Amino acid sequence: MTRILVADDEASIRFVLREALEGAGHEVVEVADGNAARTALAERRFDLALLDIRMPGPSGLELLDELRARGGDVPPVVIMTAQNSFENAVEAMKRGAFDYLTKPFELPHVSALVEKVRQLRSLRGEVAELRRQIGDTFRAGEALVGRAPAMLELFKTIGRVAASDAAVLILGESGTGKEVVARAIHYHSRRHEGPFVAVNMTALPSELIEAELFGHERGAFTGAVEARTGRFREAQGGTLLLDEIGDLPLPLQAKLLRVLQERVVSPLGGRQAVPIDVRIIASTHRDLEELVHEKRFREDLYFRLNVVPVRIAPLRERKADIPLLVAHFVERFAQELGVPRRWPTESALERLQQRAWPGNVRELENAIKRALVLASGEVLTAEDIEQATAATRGGNASDWAEIARREIAEHFASGAEAGEDEAATGPYWSFVSRLERAVIREALVRSRGNQIQAARLLGINRNTLRKKIAELGIAAADGGSSDS
């Protein structure tokens, strides 16, 4: 049940709202002026406040300012106004109103607002509960969010491995949050008071990786104008994350293995080995077993790192977590960017859950940030999501390549082969036709089924498009029925 405050000096407005809201099972407290509203808000907790923009005593906007200044757990505020003016709407939203209603209003609109508030409260509660379950010890602005079975297993694994100093190998596609998981392991371990140091192998030129990891003395090489301790010694007493370990060049793999075995580092140009006390966590989006088989990764180093493997599920395998992730990102970026908390409509959430998200959580995070900045309304609509994801619709090329590579490998592993007379139905043509179908469907959706516009988007003529629609069996439901 939702407790709602209705503050309006018109008895008829209060009566209509009370009858409608109580009839829907909500608790309603009604007052006739701003002073009574202020008292009610101070004495009781409300889930929603409907405040008239002009009434005796403090106005709805003044009460809104007071609530925001008070901070803490304040209810969403909807401003009611008899003047549907641009100034009123802008002023209400600028001061932090959840929404505004123009009199005379339609009761279904009021019901939709109450339902939106209920969903918002539910999402916030779920996010708070998840934070309570996994602890709030991550770096500011980062968190592990999810309640899908794969995520719950991940939380349990973090709890188990954090208690030891065993090496951990985190496996997951790009954008799944491998560094966040590594930080979670560190902050729940006995080393949590020590440093957490992360080094990405792909971000460093191969000729500088050794000096970056192990350190160097002054003059050890051209450009070494001063000594550097290196990442291993920077992480002394704490945790070192070797991110994207699968991209470490083979010559350096041998040196890294020696450091892990002997627990000492020798800086470039130095004469004395330095003991280290560091927990090692490695991560990669690559298949290290395949790299070992191809002789591109040392088997002994693989076994040294892969003491405890931890796999992070891609977002497409836990789409039920998308509403929770969206709620988390809305809260985070509204605070960071100073923009209103715009919550997605049901159709926007459906659009988000329909996407494949080849870039995983990182891609979703960027889409929500972009949508919050670009959206003009009080909520995030399906159109806002479409606009926010358009720039990255293809995702990262390496992510798509990895997905295609994995699917093709699974196909070949099944033992299926195409004979010479079946060449047109083999895996090559299967993947090409799937890509064509996806591209044409998207063009038809963006052109609302208008084949002339879709052909223009694709850079082909309409006859070619119509032929492809027929060949690929694209149905009318996909937007392929219009000749206009």
C-alpha positions as CSV (number, residue, x, y, z in Angstrom):
1,M,0.0,0.0,0.0
2,T,1.2,3.5,-0.9
3,R,0.7,6.4,1.5
4,I,0.0,9.6,-0.3
5,L,-0.3,13.2,0.8
6,V,-2.8,15.4,-1.1
7,A,-2.4,19.1,-0.4
8,D,-4.8,21.5,-2.2
9,D,-7.1,24.3,-1.1
10,E,-9.9,23.1,-3.5
11,A,-12.1,20.6,-1.7
12,S,-13.3,19.1,-4.9
13,I,-9.8,18.3,-6.0
14,R,-9.0,16.6,-2.7
15,F,-12.3,14.6,-2.9
16,V,-11.7,13.3,-6.4
17,L,-8.1,12.3,-5.6
18,R,-9.0,10.6,-2.4
19,E,-11.9,8.6,-3.9
20,A,-9.7,7.4,-6.8
21,L,-6.6,6.6,-4.8
22,E,-8.4,5.0,-1.9
23,G,-10.4,3.0,-4.3
24,A,-7.1,1.7,-5.7
25,G,-6.1,0.5,-2.3
26,H,-3.8,3.4,-1.3
27,E,-3.8,5.4,2.0
28,V,-4.6,9.1,1.5
29,V,-4.0,12.0,3.9
30,E,-5.5,15.2,2.7
31,V,-4.8,18.8,3.9
32,A,-6.1,22.2,2.7
33,D,-3.1,24.5,3.0
34,G,0.7,24.6,3.0
35,N,1.2,24.8,6.7
36,A,-0.9,21.6,7.3
37,A,1.1,19.9,4.6
38,R,4.4,20.9,6.2
39,T,3.2,19.5,9.5
40,A,2.1,16.2,7.9
41,L,5.4,15.8,6.1
42,A,7.3,16.4,9.3
43,E,5.2,14.0,11.4
44,R,4.6,11.1,9.0
45,R,6.4,9.2,6.3
46,F,4.8,9.4,2.8
47,D,5.6,7.5,-0.4
48,L,4.3,10.4,-2.6
49,A,3.2,14.0,-2.1
50,L,0.8,15.7,-4.4
51,L,1.2,19.5,-3.7
52,D,-0.7,22.4,-5.2
53,I,1.5,25.0,-6.8
54,R,-0.6,27.8,-5.1
55,M,-2.4,27.4,-1.8
56,P,-2.6,29.3,1.5
57,G,0.6,29.2,3.4
58,P,3.8,27.9,1.7
59,S,3.2,26.9,-1.9
60,G,4.0,23.5,-3.3
61,L,7.3,24.7,-4.8
62,E,8.3,26.2,-1.4
63,L,7.5,22.9,0.3
64,L,9.5,21.1,-2.4
65,D,12.5,23.3,-1.7
66,E,12.2,22.6,2.1
67,L,12.1,18.8,1.5
68,R,15.1,18.9,-0.7
69,A,17.0,21.0,1.8
70,R,16.1,18.6,4.5
71,G,17.6,15.7,2.6
72,G,17.3,12.1,3.7
73,D,14.4,9.8,2.8
74,V,12.0,12.4,1.3
75,P,9.0,11.4,-0.8
76,P,8.7,12.1,-4.6
77,V,6.8,15.3,-5.1
78,V,4.2,15.9,-7.9
79,I,3.3,19.6,-8.3
80,M,-0.4,20.3,-9.3
81,T,-1.1,23.4,-11.3
82,A,-4.1,25.0,-13.0
83,Q,-1.9,26.6,-15.6
84,N,-0.3,24.4,-18.1
85,S,2.6,26.8,-18.8
86,F,6.1,26.2,-19.9
87,E,7.4,28.2,-16.9
88,N,5.5,26.1,-14.3
89,A,6.7,22.9,-15.8
90,V,10.3,24.0,-16.1
91,E,10.3,25.5,-12.6
92,A,8.8,22.4,-11.0
93,M,11.3,20.0,-12.7
94,K,14.2,22.3,-12.0
95,R,13.5,22.3,-8.3
96,G,13.4,18.5,-8.3
97,A,9.8,17.6,-8.7
98,F,9.1,14.0,-9.7
99,D,6.4,15.2,-12.1
100,Y,3.6,17.7,-12.4
101,L,-0.1,17.5,-13.1
102,T,-2.2,20.0,-14.9
103,K,-5.8,20.6,-13.7
104,P,-8.2,19.3,-14.8
105,F,-6.2,16.1,-14.9
106,E,-7.3,12.6,-16.0
107,L,-7.4,10.0,-13.2
108,P,-5.6,7.3,-15.3
109,H,-2.7,9.7,-15.5
110,V,-2.7,10.0,-11.7
111,S,-2.8,6.2,-11.4
112,A,0.1,5.8,-13.8
113,L,2.1,8.3,-11.7
114,V,1.4,6.3,-8.5
115,E,2.4,3.1,-10.2
116,K,5.6,4.7,-11.4
117,V,6.4,5.7,-7.8
118,R,5.7,2.2,-6.6
119,Q,8.0,0.7,-9.2
120,L,10.7,3.2,-8.3
121,R,10.4,2.4,-4.6
122,S,10.6,-1.3,-5.4
123,L,13.7,-0.9,-7.5
124,R,15.4,1.2,-4.9
125,G,14.6,-1.4,-2.3
126,E,16.1,-4.2,-4.4
127,V,19.3,-2.2,-5.0
128,A,19.6,-1.4,-1.3
129,E,19.1,-5.0,-0.3
130,L,21.7,-6.2,-2.8
131,R,24.2,-3.6,-1.5
132,R,23.5,-4.9,2.0
133,Q,24.0,-8.5,1.0
134,I,27.4,-8.0,-0.8
135,G,28.7,-5.1,1.4
136,D,29.3,-1.5,0.4
137,T,33.1,-1.7,0.4
138,F,33.8,-1.1,-3.2
139,R,35.5,1.9,-4.7
140,A,33.1,4.9,-4.9
141,G,30.8,4.7,-7.8
142,E,31.3,1.0,-8.4
143,A,29.2,-2.0,-7.2
144,L,28.3,-5.5,-8.1
145,V,24.5,-5.5,-8.9
146,G,22.4,-8.6,-9.7
147,R,20.2,-11.3,-8.4
148,A,20.3,-13.7,-11.3
149,P,21.5,-17.2,-10.3
150,A,24.9,-16.6,-12.0
151,M,25.4,-13.5,-10.0
152,L,24.4,-15.1,-6.7
153,E,26.9,-17.8,-7.3
154,L,29.5,-15.1,-8.1
155,F,28.8,-13.4,-4.7
156,K,29.3,-16.8,-2.9
157,T,32.6,-17.4,-4.8
158,I,33.9,-14.0,-3.8
159,G,33.2,-14.7,-0.2
160,R,35.0,-18.1,-0.4
161,V,38.1,-17.0,-2.3
162,A,38.5,-13.7,-0.3
163,A,39.5,-15.6,2.8
164,S,42.6,-17.0,1.3
165,D,45.7,-15.8,-0.5
166,A,45.2,-18.2,-3.4
167,A,45.8,-16.9,-6.9
168,V,42.5,-16.1,-8.7
169,L,41.9,-16.1,-12.5
170,I,38.8,-14.0,-13.5
171,L,37.3,-15.0,-16.8
172,G,34.7,-12.9,-18.6
173,E,34.0,-11.0,-21.8
174,S,34.9,-7.4,-22.2
175,G,32.7,-5.1,-20.1
176,T,31.5,-7.7,-17.6
177,G,33.2,-6.1,-14.7
178,K,36.3,-8.1,-14.1
179,E,38.1,-5.3,-12.2
180,V,35.1,-4.7,-10.0
181,V,35.1,-8.4,-9.0
182,A,38.9,-8.2,-8.3
183,R,38.3,-5.2,-6.1
184,A,35.5,-7.0,-4.3
185,I,37.8,-9.9,-3.6
186,H,40.5,-7.5,-2.3
187,Y,38.2,-5.5,0.0
188,H,36.8,-8.6,1.6
189,S,40.2,-10.2,2.2
190,R,42.6,-9.8,5.1
191,R,44.6,-7.5,2.8
192,H,41.8,-4.9,2.5
193,E,43.9,-2.3,4.4
194,G,46.7,-2.8,1.9
195,P,46.8,-1.2,-1.7
196,F,44.9,-2.5,-4.6
197,V,47.0,-2.0,-7.8
198,A,45.7,-2.8,-11.3
199,V,47.8,-2.9,-14.5
200,N,46.3,-3.5,-17.9
201,M,48.6,-5.5,-20.2
202,T,46.9,-4.1,-23.4
203,A,47.4,-0.5,-22.3
204,L,51.2,-0.7,-22.2
205,P,53.7,-1.0,-25.1
206,S,55.4,-4.4,-24.8
207,E,58.8,-2.8,-24.4
208,L,57.6,-1.0,-21.2
209,I,55.7,-3.8,-19.5
210,E,58.7,-5.3,-17.7
211,A,59.8,-1.9,-16.3
212,E,56.1,-1.1,-15.3
213,L,55.7,-4.4,-13.5
214,F,59.1,-4.9,-11.9
215,G,60.5,-1.4,-11.7
216,H,63.8,0.1,-12.8
217,E,66.7,2.1,-11.6
218,R,67.7,5.5,-12.9
219,G,69.5,5.2,-16.2
220,A,68.5,1.6,-16.8
221,F,67.4,2.5,-20.3
222,T,67.0,5.6,-22.4
223,G,64.4,7.8,-20.8
224,A,64.7,6.3,-17.3
225,V,65.6,9.7,-15.7
226,E,64.5,8.5,-12.3
227,A,64.0,5.2,-10.5
228,R,60.6,3.6,-10.3
229,T,59.5,0.9,-7.8
230,G,57.1,-1.0,-10.3
231,R,53.6,-2.3,-9.7
232,F,54.6,-5.4,-7.8
233,R,56.3,-3.3,-5.0
234,E,53.5,-0.7,-5.2
235,A,51.1,-3.5,-4.2
236,Q,53.2,-4.7,-1.3
237,G,50.9,-6.1,1.4
238,G,47.9,-5.8,-0.9
239,T,46.6,-7.2,-4.2
240,L,47.9,-6.8,-7.7
241,L,45.5,-7.3,-10.6
242,L,47.1,-8.4,-13.9
243,D,44.3,-7.4,-16.2
244,E,44.1,-9.0,-19.7
245,I,46.9,-11.4,-18.8
246,G,46.2,-13.3,-22.1
247,D,47.9,-10.4,-24.0
248,L,51.2,-10.6,-22.1
249,P,54.0,-11.3,-24.6
250,L,55.6,-14.8,-24.3
251,P,59.1,-13.5,-23.2
252,L,57.6,-11.6,-20.3
253,Q,55.5,-14.6,-19.3
254,A,58.7,-16.5,-18.3
255,K,59.9,-13.5,-16.2
256,L,56.5,-13.2,-14.6
257,L,56.4,-17.0,-13.8
258,R,59.8,-16.6,-12.1
259,V,58.6,-13.8,-9.9
260,L,55.5,-15.7,-8.9
261,Q,57.6,-18.8,-8.0
262,E,60.4,-17.0,-6.1
263,R,58.3,-14.1,-4.7
264,V,61.0,-11.6,-5.5
265,V,61.4,-9.0,-8.2
266,S,64.6,-7.7,-9.8
267,P,64.3,-4.1,-11.1
268,L,65.8,-3.3,-14.5
269,G,69.3,-2.1,-13.9
270,G,69.3,-3.2,-10.3
271,R,71.7,-5.6,-8.6
272,Q,69.5,-6.9,-5.8
273,A,66.3,-8.8,-5.8
274,V,63.5,-7.4,-3.6
275,P,61.1,-9.7,-1.7
276,I,57.4,-9.2,-2.3
277,D,54.3,-10.0,-0.4
278,V,51.5,-9.6,-2.9
279,R,48.3,-11.5,-3.7
280,I,47.9,-12.1,-7.5
281,I,44.6,-11.8,-9.3
282,A,44.7,-12.2,-13.1
283,S,41.8,-11.5,-15.5
284,T,41.2,-12.1,-19.2
285,H,38.5,-12.2,-21.9
286,R,40.6,-14.7,-23.8
287,D,40.4,-18.5,-23.8
288,L,43.7,-19.3,-22.1
289,E,43.4,-23.0,-22.6
290,E,43.2,-22.4,-26.3
291,L,46.2,-20.1,-26.1
292,V,48.2,-22.8,-24.3
293,H,47.2,-25.3,-26.9
294,E,48.4,-22.8,-29.6
295,K,51.7,-22.3,-27.7
296,R,50.9,-18.6,-27.2
297,F,50.6,-18.9,-23.4
298,R,52.9,-20.8,-21.1
299,E,51.2,-23.8,-19.6
300,D,53.1,-23.6,-16.3
301,L,52.1,-19.9,-15.9
302,Y,48.5,-20.8,-16.7
303,F,48.5,-23.4,-13.9
304,R,50.2,-21.0,-11.5
305,L,47.5,-18.4,-12.1
306,N,44.5,-20.6,-12.5
307,V,44.3,-21.8,-8.8
308,V,40.8,-20.5,-8.4
309,P,38.9,-19.7,-11.6
310,V,36.0,-17.2,-11.4
311,R,33.7,-16.8,-14.3
312,I,31.5,-13.7,-14.8
313,A,28.4,-14.3,-16.9
314,P,27.8,-12.0,-19.8
315,L,24.8,-9.6,-19.6
316,R,22.9,-11.5,-22.2
317,E,22.8,-14.5,-19.8
318,R,21.3,-12.5,-17.0
319,K,18.9,-10.0,-18.6
320,A,16.7,-10.2,-15.5
321,D,19.3,-8.0,-13.8
322,I,19.0,-5.2,-16.3
323,P,16.3,-3.3,-14.3
324,L,18.5,-3.4,-11.2
325,L,21.5,-2.3,-13.1
326,V,19.5,0.6,-14.7
327,A,18.3,1.7,-11.3
328,H,21.8,1.6,-9.9
329,F,23.2,3.7,-12.9
330,V,20.4,6.2,-12.7
331,E,21.1,6.8,-9.0
332,R,24.8,7.0,-9.6
333,F,24.9,9.3,-12.6
334,A,22.1,11.6,-11.4
335,Q,24.4,12.4,-8.5
336,E,27.6,12.4,-10.4
337,L,26.4,14.5,-13.4
338,G,23.9,16.7,-11.5
339,V,20.9,15.6,-13.8
340,P,17.4,14.6,-12.7
341,R,16.7,11.0,-11.7
342,R,14.9,9.9,-14.9
343,W,13.5,6.4,-14.5
344,P,12.7,4.3,-17.6
345,T,9.2,3.6,-18.7
346,E,8.1,0.0,-19.2
347,S,8.6,0.2,-22.9
348,A,12.1,1.6,-22.4
349,L,13.0,-1.3,-20.1
350,E,11.6,-3.7,-22.7
351,R,13.9,-2.1,-25.3
352,L,16.9,-2.4,-23.0
353,Q,16.1,-6.1,-22.3
354,Q,15.8,-6.8,-26.0
355,R,19.3,-5.7,-26.8
356,A,22.1,-8.3,-27.0
357,W,24.6,-5.9,-25.2
358,P,27.8,-7.3,-26.8
359,G,29.7,-4.7,-24.7
360,N,28.0,-6.1,-21.5
361,V,27.5,-4.0,-18.4
362,R,30.0,-1.4,-19.6
363,E,27.9,-0.7,-22.7
364,L,24.7,-0.6,-20.7
365,E,26.3,1.9,-18.2
366,N,27.4,4.2,-21.1
367,A,23.9,4.0,-22.6
368,I,22.2,5.0,-19.4
369,K,24.6,7.8,-18.8
370,R,24.1,9.1,-22.4
371,A,20.3,8.8,-22.1
372,L,20.2,10.7,-18.8
373,V,22.2,13.6,-20.4
374,L,20.3,13.7,-23.7
375,A,16.7,13.0,-22.5
376,S,14.4,16.0,-22.4
377,G,11.5,14.6,-20.4
378,E,10.9,13.5,-16.8
379,V,11.4,9.8,-17.7
380,L,13.5,7.7,-20.0
381,T,11.4,6.7,-23.0
382,A,12.0,4.0,-25.5
383,E,13.0,6.7,-28.0
384,D,15.5,8.1,-25.5
385,I,17.0,4.6,-25.2
386,E,17.1,4.2,-29.0
387,Q,18.9,7.6,-29.3
388,A,21.4,6.7,-26.6
389,T,22.3,3.3,-28.1
390,A,22.4,4.4,-31.7
391,A,26.0,5.5,-31.5
392,T,27.1,2.2,-30.2
393,R,24.6,0.0,-31.9
394,G,27.2,-2.2,-33.4
395,G,29.0,-2.5,-30.1
396,N,32.7,-2.9,-29.9
397,A,34.0,-4.8,-33.0
398,S,36.2,-7.1,-30.9
399,D,33.2,-8.0,-28.8
400,W,31.1,-8.9,-31.8
401,A,34.1,-10.9,-33.2
402,E,34.4,-12.8,-30.0
403,I,30.7,-13.7,-30.0
404,A,30.9,-14.9,-33.6
405,R,34.1,-16.8,-32.9
406,R,32.5,-18.5,-29.9
407,E,29.3,-19.5,-31.8
408,I,31.3,-20.8,-34.8
409,A,33.6,-22.8,-32.5
410,E,30.5,-24.4,-30.9
411,H,29.1,-25.3,-34.3
412,F,32.4,-27.0,-35.4
413,A,32.6,-28.7,-32.0
414,S,29.3,-30.3,-32.6
415,G,30.8,-32.3,-35.5
416,A,28.4,-31.0,-38.0
417,E,29.9,-30.6,-41.5
418,A,28.4,-29.5,-44.8
419,G,29.0,-31.7,-47.9
420,E,30.0,-30.2,-51.2
421,D,26.4,-30.2,-52.3
422,E,25.4,-28.5,-49.1
423,A,27.8,-25.6,-49.3
424,A,25.1,-23.0,-49.4
425,T,23.8,-24.2,-46.0
426,G,27.1,-24.5,-44.2
427,P,28.1,-22.3,-41.3
428,Y,29.5,-19.5,-43.5
429,W,26.2,-18.9,-45.2
430,S,24.3,-19.4,-41.9
431,F,26.2,-16.6,-40.2
432,V,26.1,-14.3,-43.3
433,S,22.3,-14.7,-43.6
434,R,21.8,-14.0,-39.9
435,L,23.8,-10.8,-40.2
436,E,21.9,-9.7,-43.3
437,R,18.6,-10.4,-41.6
438,A,19.6,-8.4,-38.5
439,V,20.8,-5.4,-40.6
440,I,17.6,-5.4,-42.7
441,R,15.3,-5.8,-39.8
442,E,17.0,-2.9,-38.0
443,A,16.7,-0.6,-41.1
444,L,13.0,-1.5,-41.4
445,V,12.4,-0.8,-37.7
446,R,14.1,2.6,-37.9
447,S,12.1,3.5,-41.0
448,R,8.9,2.2,-39.4
449,G,8.4,-0.4,-42.2
450,N,8.9,2.1,-45.1
451,Q,10.9,0.1,-47.6
452,I,12.0,3.1,-49.6
453,Q,13.5,4.7,-46.5
454,A,15.0,1.4,-45.4
455,A,16.6,0.9,-48.8
456,R,18.0,4.4,-48.6
457,L,19.4,3.7,-45.1
458,L,21.0,0.5,-46.4
459,G,22.4,2.1,-49.5
460,I,20.6,-0.3,-51.8
461,N,17.7,0.0,-54.2
462,R,14.2,-1.0,-53.2
463,N,14.1,-4.0,-55.6
464,T,17.2,-5.5,-54.0
465,L,15.7,-4.9,-50.5
466,R,12.4,-6.6,-51.5
467,K,14.3,-9.5,-52.9
468,K,16.3,-9.9,-49.7
469,I,13.1,-9.7,-47.6
470,A,11.6,-12.6,-49.5
471,E,14.9,-14.6,-49.5
472,L,15.4,-14.2,-45.8
473,G,11.8,-14.8,-44.8
474,I,11.4,-11.5,-43.0
475,A,7.8,-11.3,-41.8
476,A,5.4,-8.4,-41.7
477,A,5.9,-8.3,-37.9
478,D,9.5,-7.4,-38.5
479,G,8.4,-4.3,-40.4
480,G,8.9,-5.8,-43.9
481,S,5.4,-5.4,-45.3
482,S,5.3,-1.8,-46.4
483,D,5.8,-0.7,-50.0
484,S,5.2,3.0,-49.3
